[in-house]
Amino acid sequence: MPTKASGVESPHACKQYAIYDFMKRNSDNVIIVDEVMKVYKTRKIEYTAIRNISLTVKTGEFVSVLGPSGSGKTTLMNLLGTLDRPTNGKIFIDGVDTSTLNERELAILRNRKIGFVFQSYNLVPYLTAFENVSLPLMVDGIDTSENLKRGKDLLSEVDLEGKMHKKPNELSGGEQQRVAIVRALINSPPIILADEPTGNLDSKTSDAVMSVLVRMAKENNVTIVMVTHEEDIAAYSDRSVYLKDGVVEREKRLKK
């Protein structure tokens, strides 16, 4: 059994963890977006970023989201990552209606069910590659040698076994992004959300990083939703979804 950092959990915490023990993969669709709208309001203006989007993503599927600036890509990713809440509609993540969860429960959901990969890597600068990879385990209170070994094994799989103790500023951009991919996978989440993961990389390094992401996702049966503006990067996916003015303009199947 994983060891919790606090040693003893409160009844409220036990109740929260029980929610996620109940989350079984009994559906082909790991993500369901049901008539979702997101409206941002200020004192003077009201802006609709997402307009009644409905979308499903199957377990193990790789979906790219494309569209011009202001099309709603970032808003959709924030909603899928439970970093923001819809104004209307519902989002189901691995069988759970996220609208029923409070902020603490959403944080637990994110840590256990979603791995994030960002354009800017978002590595902690004063931690080593291995420590960055282990961070989600520490947040979840898991410190077993078995799980820490998984971090070392995954870093070895992406050819970073000799750089585990290097800090981000001692790694190339491609190496940092590989660390970020391993960090996203360390908790074995069913979903990875990738926001322009190759935006800061040259084309050769981008291809290498995408190959690692696709291979590791397939090996672990992980679903990927990726925002990109590059058609050649989207070509790695199974399906492309094009947004325009906050709605799904069209979809394109890339692989059977």
N, C-alpha and C positions, 0 to 999 in steps of 0.2 A: 504493500500500500504506500502511495506517496506520502511523505511527511509534510505536514502543514507547518509553515514558518512559526506560527504562534503557539503550536503545540496543542492547544485546546481551542475548539471552535465554539462560538456561541450558537444557541438554537436557531437564531435567525440566519447565521451563515450556513448551518447545516441544511436548512430549508432551501437556501439558494443553490447550494451544490447539488441538492436532490433534483432540482429543476433540470440540470444538465445531464444527470444520470438518466433522466427520463427521455432525453432527446435521442431517439433511435432513428436510424436512416431507413424509414419505411416508405419512402417515396423516391421516385426517379428524379424529382426536381428538388435540388438542394437550395435553390433560390427561387422564390416566387414574389414578383412585384405585381400588386393588384390595384389598378386604377390609382396610382400614386400621383399626387400633386404637391409641389412645394412652392409656397408663396413667401417672399421676403417683404416685410413691411417696415417703413420708417414713418416719421410724422407726416412727411410730404408725399411719399410715393409708395406704390405697391407693385412689386415685380414678381411675375410668375416665371420661375426658372424651369420647372418641370410640369408638364400638362398631361395628367391622366395617363401615365405610362403603365402598360402591363407587359410583363416580361417573365419568362421562365428560363432557368438554366439547369441543365441536367447534371447529375453527379458525374464527375470526370470530364465534363465538357470545358473547352477553352473558348471563351467569347471575348472578342475585341469590341470596344466601344469607340467609335470615331465620330468626328463632327467638327465644325468650325468653332472658333472662340465664341463663347456665349451660348453654345448649343445646349448646355445642361450636363455635360460630361462629368465635371467635377462635383456638381450637386448630386448627380446620381450615385457616384462613388461614395460620397459622404453618407448618403442615405443607406446604401448597401452595407457600409462599414459601421452602421449605427452611431456614427459621429454626429448625426443630425436626425431629426424626426420629421416625417412627412406632415404636411398640413392636412391632407386628406389621403385616404387609401391605406393599405397595409403592406408590410414586407415580412415575409416568412424566411427565416434562416435555419436551414436544416430541421424544418418541421415546427419551429417555434414562431409564434406571432410576436414580433418584437415590440408591438405597441402595448403588450401586456406587462412589459418588464420595466422596473425602475432603473435609475442611473447606475446603481451598484450592480444590479443583475446584468445590465447591458455591458458593463466593463468586464464582468466574468465571461459573458458570451463572446466578446471580442477576443479575449485572451485565449479562449479554448477553441473557438470555432473559426476564427478568421486570422490569416497571416497577411501582413501588409508589406508591400515592396514599393518604395518611393523613388522618384526620379533623383532626389538629392541624397539617397541612401539612408539618411537619418540615423547614422551610427553615433553612439556616444563617444566623443573624441578622446576621453581619458581612460576608456576601457579597451582591452585587447580584443582581437577578433573573437577569440573563444569566449570572453566575458560578454561581448555584445550578443553572441549567439545564445548564450545561457540566460540572458536577461528575462525572457518570457517565463522560463522555468522558475527563476527567483521571484518574479511577480506573483506567480501562481503558488508559491510556497513549496515547490518541488526541488529537493536537493539530493535525490538518490543518486548513487554512483552509476546506476544503469542509465538514467536520463542524461547525466553529464557525459557519459561515454557516447551517447547518441550524438551529442554536439560535436565531439571530436571525430566521430565516424563520418558525419555529414560534411564537415570541413575537409576531410580527406577525400571524399567523393568529388569535391569541386577543386581538387588539386591545391589545397591550401594547408596541407598538414605541416608544412615547414614555416607557416606564417601565422600560426594560431596565437602567438604571443606578441604579434605586431599590433600597433595602434593604427587607427584609420589613416593618419597622415603619413604612415610608412607603407601604405598600400596604394596600388594604382586604382583608377576609377573602376575598371572591370573587376578587380579583386574585391573592392569594397561592395560592389553590387552583388557579387557571389556570396559574401558574408551576409548581406541583407536577405538574400534568398534563403540561405540556411536558417537564419533567424526566423523567417516567416514560416518555415517548415518544422521547427524544432518541437512544437507542441502537437504535431500531426493534425493540423486543422483540416476540415473538409474543404475549406475555401481559401484561396489567395486572391487578394485584390491588389493589382499592380497599377500604379499611376505613372505613366510615362517612364517605365523602368529603364529604357535605353536613351532617354532624352539627353543625358550628359556624356554619352559615349560615342566614339567613332564607329563607322559601319562594321569594321572587322570585329571589334570588341562587342558591339551590339549583337552580332550573330552568335558569338561565343556565349554570351550571357543568356540569350534567348534559348539556345540549344540546351544549356544547363537547366533553365527554368522548365522547359517542356519535358525534358527527360525525367527530372526529379518529380514533377507533378504526376506524370504517367505512372512512375514506379510506386507512388504513394496514393494513387487514385484521387488526386486533388483536383478540384474545380478551380479554374482561373477566370477571373473577369479583369480585363486589362484595358485601360484608357491609353490610346495612342493617336498620334496624328499622321503616322507613317504607314502607308499601305504595305510596304515590304515587311514591316514588323508585324502588322496585322495578319500577314500571310501565314504566320506560324499557328494561327488559331483555327478552330473548327468552323466558327461562324463570326461574321462581322455585323454589328448593329450600328446603323448610322443615325445620329441625332441631328435635328435641326429645329431651332426655336423651341426647344423643350419637349419635342415629341419624337417618336421613332419614325423617321422618314422612310427607311427601308432596311431590309436585312439581306445578307448574302451568305449562303452556305459555301464554305471553302473546302471542306473535307467531308467525306461520307462517314 
